Structure formats: C-alpha cells, structure tokens
C-alpha cells in the first residue's frame, strides 16, 4: 500500500517524520510549536511522539 500524501495526519501517530511536510504541519499544529522547535525536540529525544510531547511540556 502506498503512502497517501493527501492524508492530513501522520500514518503512524506514534512517530514524527520530519521529512514529510504534511506531518510537520500536523505535529506543529498539535503541539503549538514552530517547525524549528519541533526539530529541536526530535533531535533531543528522538521521533517518538510521546517523548517529544513530554519534552515540549517540560
């Protein structure tokens, strides 16, 4: 099955794929942060959505 690029949410809601613009848009909106802040968080704790969320709240 191919990745549907028209889908607004991520395919795997447990992971953040910074290489996909639609996923970056989803996660920045969900967490209320800039793209740069999201990238910093992923770099700090990995691409787990739960870990990124905790990092951003901390």
N, C-alpha and C positions, 0 to 999 in steps of 0.2 A: 504494500500500500504506500502511496506517495504522500509526502508531507503537503497538506493543504495550506498554501500560503495565504489564502483568503480568510482563514480562521483567525479570529481576533485574539484568542487566548492561546497559551502555550500547549503543546502536545503533551508534555509531561509536566504537570503542575508542581512536581517536587524539585525540579531542576530549572535553573535560569540559563538560557542560551543567549549570551551577549552577541553572538554573530548573526542573530535574526532580528531585524528592525521591529517586526511586529511583536516579538517577545519583549524587547527592551521597552517598547511603548506600553505594553501590558504591565510589566513589573514596575516601571517608574510611576505609572498611574496608581497601581495598587498600593505601593509603599509611600507615595507622595514625595518622591525624591528626584533629583536630576539624573541624567544619564551618567554623568561623571561620578556622582555619589554612589550609584548602583554599581558601577565598575569597580570603585574602590572597595566596596563591601564584598563583592565577589572575589576580588584579589585577596582580601584579608581572610575570608572564611571559607572560600570555595563556592560552588554553584548550587548548593542546597538552598532551596527557597526558605526553609525554616531557619537555617543558620543565618542567612542574610537578613531575614526579618528580625531575628534576635539581636544581631549586630547593629542594625539600624535603630532599634529601640534603646539600646544600651548607651 
